[in-house]
Amino acid sequence: MHVPFFSVAKADSATRPNIIFILADDQGFGDVGALNPDSKIPTPNIDRIANEGMIFGDAHTSSSVCTPTRYSVLTGRYHWRTHLQKGVLGGFSKPLISQGRLTIASLLKRQGYTTAGIGKWHLGWDWPLKGGGAADDGGDFSKPYAKGWDVDYEGEIQNGPNDLGFDYFFGISASLDMPPYVFVRNRVPTQKATVEKAFQRKGPAGADFEAVDVLPTITEETVRFINEHADAPEPFFIYFPLNAPHTPIVPTEQWRGKSGINVYADFTMQVDATVGKVLDALDANDIVDETLIVFTTDNGCSPAAKIGELEAAGHDQNYIYRGHKADIYEGGHRVPFVVRWPGKVKPGSRTEHLVGQIDFLATAAEITGATIPADGAEDSVSFLPTLLGKADQSARNSIISQSIGGQFAIRDGQWKLCVCPGSGGWSRPRPGRDDMTDLPPMQLYDLASDPGEEKNLIALHPDRVAAMMAMLRKAIDDGRTTPGKQLANDVDVVMIKPLPPKPRAKR
């Protein structure tokens, strides 16, 4: 792919705001007080963004797990157009974003922004090997990389954030249950991996690296970046993907026990405090009015949060929505999405327009006057008119999501079609584990009357099902869902069939 061309429109600070995109990890829709009136986990800082800005009540990730969501956020392109048809990458994985691919960082950099990525990357890069070359297959989350000790932890990483439009990067390669366990600044680890540690999976680690320190460290780094660039003549963009409240669930001592519920609720409160420190830095530098800030999450709450304990305390982690992380149900991919932009976005506003995180790239382009190349951001639709409270004739009516197993769902207005008989993920009915012999092969829900996805209407609307399947097939075959010439996907995309049902026990 060629390096994209941009038209650069030099604009004033009113049309080139600072932009901060905070992406929490495994935090559910119901884990934000502004979205769940019965929430038992205090989130005053996230609520502040919502109260001073806009709530998007029908916002979605492209997947119910993290790597594919991150790809779609940064590229404005569905992840399933790549080789990643299911699952997530590991800490040693090869890069998922190809060189020359448009990213929100490269777009904003061409518009005069200073760009930073701080936090959990989890999109792969090329680790250097001792003696030369780069790590080969890199493994994935389910197949640990056997050559972790062959990596040169003093060498330079290639084909990572600094090659995709980010002027600055500080963070970790993947989730904290996947080695290696080191901080990376730009291209080089801050400390050589010399010991083995396991926050879940064993692997190379820096001697001083501890999972509990990651959230405070990336928070401090983000605040430092804001302080250093607050008075700069050029605006800044910070992509701030958190490691929390994903496993390992490790709140600092200051936050342990604060919720009175469990350690996940404590960690979620610490996430909110992180958001608060970012807001405080904007206040202290008097740049609130010049900054657009987003808070969202990469998928729904994980079962690792001990959902039963949360429910026993009266807390619904995904509010009224069925399922959780990994699932094709709403609880897997309908996520918090709140935006504050003083002077532009009406405080205390809310929209039920259908939007995706995948749309943020096109929105940033429209805000800053950038022209998106014909072969970039193929699935991104600007929601700027909605954000500004204007009638939005271009608002999307359809969006596609996937489960961890690669099962598809497509929206058409209030209708949702799941191209599988069960969750496609980790909640019941679970593919390959629960008996789904008697279930229809697909599911159709009217989310307007049934947001909890309780009544499968598949048998009542065969014409609608056929039309939605045709929409999905066209979206795959065209290589894009925005107007423009047909493009090629990186691989042949197939609609993955669920695993065979678990045989019934003999009586």
Secondary structure, DSSP 4 states (H G I P E B T S, - for coil): -PPPP-------TTTS-EEEEEEESS--GGGSTTT-TT--S--HHHHHHHHTSEEETTEE-SBSSHHHHHHHHHHSS-GGGSS--SS-B-TTPPPSSPTT---HHHHHHHTT-EEEEEEE--S--BPBBTTSSB-SS--BSSS--TTGGGB-TTS--BSSGGGTT-SEEEEESS-TTSS-B--EETTEESS-EEEEEESSSEEEEETT--GGGHHHHHHHHHHHHHHHHTT-SS-EEEEEE---SSSS----TTTTTSSSS-HHHHHHHHHHHHHHHHHHHHHHTT-GGGEEEEEEESSS--GGGTHHHHHHTT--TTTT----TT-SSHHHHB--EEEE-TTTSPTTEEE---EEGGGHHHHHHHHHTPPPPTTS-TT----HHHHTT---TT-----EEE-TT--EEEEETTEEEESSSS-SSSSSSPTTTS--TTS-SSEEEETTT-TT-----TTT-HHHHHHHHHHHHHHHHHS-SSSSS----SS----PPPPPPPPPPP-
